[in-house]
Amino acid sequence: MHQQLEQLQSLSDVRETTAKIQRVAKDQASRLDVQREAEYKQKVLSWISPTNPNHERHHAVQALRLDDTGGWLLQHPEFLAWRDKDDPDSVLPSTLWCHGSPGSGKTVLA
């Protein structure tokens, strides 16, 4: 009987250790997913624009931006519908693509 109790305690210890290992593995997998997503986002941004999005010029242009510049866009029904769209089949969030001629003011919208 004593031997069986010891075996049960050993099994309980193994279960606890296994549960801890599973939690650690799940946490590490989550961190890897976040890292992969960030790397993918950076690759997409680099493909869209080879310039650094944190470039000094971009910050300088944004500093010249007037309050509420582009505010109309953020209130437009089409933008709100896009923003609030909940697509369960989508793996990645949607991307808002703003195109226009150079110097047309895209940079100062946001």
C-alpha positions in Angstrom: 0.0 0.0 0.0 2.8 2.4 0.9 4.5 1.7 -2.4 1.3 2.4 -4.3 1.0 5.8 -2.5 4.5 6.6 -3.5 3.8 5.7 -7.1 0.7 7.9 -7.0 2.7 10.8 -5.6 5.3 10.3 -8.3 2.6 10.3 -11.0 1.1 13.5 -9.5 4.6 15.1 -9.6 5.0 14.0 -13.2 1.7 15.5 -14.1 2.6 18.8 -12.5 5.9 18.9 -14.2 4.3 18.1 -17.5 1.7 20.8 -17.1 4.5 23.4 -16.3 6.4 22.3 -19.4 3.3 22.6 -21.5 2.6 26.2 -20.2 6.2 27.2 -20.9 6.0 25.7 -24.4 2.7 27.5 -25.1 4.2 30.8 -23.9 7.2 30.3 -26.1 5.1 29.4 -29.1 3.0 32.6 -28.5 6.2 34.7 -28.4 7.4 33.1 -31.6 4.1 33.9 -33.3 4.3 37.5 -32.2 7.9 37.7 -33.4 7.0 36.1 -36.8 4.1 38.5 -37.3 6.4 41.5 -36.6 9.0 40.2 -39.0 6.3 39.6 -41.7 4.9 43.1 -41.1 8.4 44.6 -41.5 9.0 42.6 -44.7 5.7 43.9 -46.1 6.5 47.5 -45.1 10.0 47.2 -46.7 8.5 45.9 -49.9 5.8 48.6 -50.0 8.4 51.4 -49.3 12.1 50.8 -49.3 12.6 53.9 -47.2 12.7 53.6 -43.5 9.2 54.4 -42.1 10.8 56.1 -39.1 13.0 58.3 -41.3 13.7 61.8 -40.2 12.0 63.3 -43.2 8.7 61.6 -42.3 8.8 63.0 -38.8 9.7 66.5 -40.1 6.7 66.4 -42.5 4.4 65.2 -39.7 5.6 68.1 -37.5 4.2 70.5 -40.2 0.9 68.7 -40.2 -2.1 70.8 -39.2 -4.6 69.5 -36.6 -7.4 67.4 -38.1 -5.6 67.0 -41.4 -7.2 63.9 -43.0 -9.9 63.9 -40.3 -12.6 63.7 -43.0 -11.1 60.4 -44.1 -11.3 58.9 -40.6 -15.1 59.8 -40.5 -15.9 58.7 -44.1 -18.5 55.8 -44.2 -16.3 53.7 -46.4 -13.3 54.0 -44.1 -15.5 53.2 -41.0 -16.9 50.1 -42.8 -13.4 48.9 -43.6 -12.1 49.6 -40.1 -15.0 47.9 -38.4 -15.1 44.9 -40.8 -14.8 41.6 -38.9 -13.6 38.9 -41.3 -13.2 35.6 -39.5 -11.5 34.1 -42.6 -8.8 36.7 -42.6 -5.4 35.6 -41.2 -3.9 39.1 -41.2 -5.5 42.5 -40.6 -6.5 44.5 -43.6 -4.2 47.0 -45.1 -5.3 50.5 -46.0 -3.6 51.4 -49.2 -3.4 55.1 -49.9 -2.1 55.9 -53.4 -1.5 59.2 -55.1 1.0 61.2 -57.0 4.2 62.3 -55.3 3.6 65.5 -53.4 -0.2 65.0 -53.2 -0.2 65.0 -49.4 -0.3 61.3 -48.4 2.5 61.7 -45.9 0.7 64.4 -43.9 -2.6 62.5 -43.6 -1.5 60.7 -40.4 
